[in-house]
């Protein structure tokens, strides 16, 4: 009986993990990532789930941290739910603000939003304006 409880406890411990982002495959229906987990364990073909309407392509330079879920504690079928980078995280937000960033920024605050969108952003491609023109400059957006 205690052996069964021990196995169950180990499966529970293995259900959530932290890892380092090593590689990204963005060619399929679902983005796949490769990570280094416990004791330099290499985990490949991890599905990366992203919110509807927001798609990102993280830079696999070894600085990205990943939170992974492993259904039933099975380390062969992980799901990456968060990819972040502590070094690039903006630290100047005030309460109530939201920022979308990638070497550039879009800050949403109560009432106003400021967007800085240069034409060329190294390592962070952005889609141009609907007419295909540039999106350069600083834009002030007014809320209600």
N, C-alpha and C positions, 0 to 999 in steps of 0.2 A: 504494500500500500504506500509506504513512504517513497519507494522508487517511482511510482506513478506520480505522486505529488511533486517530486523533484524534477521529473521530466516536464510536467506542466508549468512549474515555476520557471524553468529555463526557456520554454517556448514564449512565455509572457515577457521575460526579459529581452528576448530577441525580436519582439514585435516592433519596436521603435529604435531607430539608430541615428547616429550622427556620422557624417563622412566628409571627405574632401573631394570636390569635383575634379575629375581628371580629363574627361573627354565628353563631347556632345555630338550626337548624330541627329540632325534636323531633317532628314530626307523622307521619313515615313509619315504615316497618319498621326503618330504620337512621337514627340521628341523623346529620344533615349539618351540616357547619360551613363557614364562609367565613373565609378567612385572608388576611393580607398576607404575601407571601413576599419573595423576592429583589427588590431595587430597587423596592419597593412593588407588586410583582406581585399582583393580586387573583386568588385561586384559589377558585372556588365549588363547591358540591355535593361536598365532600370527605366520604367515608364515615368516620364515627368508630366504630372498633371498641372494644368495652368487654368486660371480663371477665364470664364467665357468673356471674350472681348479684349483680352490682354495677352499678348504673346511676347515672350522675351527669349533671347538666345545668349545665355551666359558665356563669359569668356573662360575657357578651361585652362587657366594658368596656374592652378594649384592653390589659389587663394579663396576659392568659393567653398562655402560650407553648405552641406545638404542635410536636410532632415528627411529620413526615409521610413516608410511604414512597410512592414513585412507581414502580410496577412497570414494568420496561423503560425507565425514565427518561422516561416519558410524563407530562408535567405536567398533562394533562387528566383523569387518573384516579387521584388521590391517595387515600391511606388514612391518616387521623389515628390514630396509635397511643397517643399520650400528650398530655394537656392539663394543664398545671401553672401555678402562680403563685408566683414566688419570694418575693413580699412577704407572702403569707398562710401560707407554709410554717412549720409548728411547728419550733422549733429547740431545744426543751428535752427531747427524748427521750433515754433512756439505751439502751445497747446491748441488743438483744433486744426492745425495745418496738415496737409498731405502733400508729398512730393513724389513725382515720378522722375527718376534720374538715371543717367548712364553717361557719365562724363559731361552731361548737360543737365538742365533741370526744367521741370514744370511744377510750380508750387501752387497749390490750391489752398486759399485761406478764406475765412468768412468774408464774403462780399467781393473780393478781388482775386484775380489769379495773374501771375506773371509767368510768361513763357519766354525762354531764351532758346532760339533754334538756329544755330549757324548752318551754313550750307554744307560744310565738311566737318564731321566729328570723327576723329580717329577711333577705331574699334567700336563705334556705335552708330551704324547706319540708320538714317531716318527716312521715312517716306515723304516725298515732296508734297506741295499743295495739290489740290484736286485738278487744277489746270496744268499740272506738270512743271510749274515754275518753281523758283527757289522759295525756301521758307526762312530766309535769313532775317536776323534782327531781333529786337525785343518787342514783345507784344503785351499790352496791358488789356486784360479781359475784365469787364465789369459784371458783377453779379446783381441780383435783384435786392 
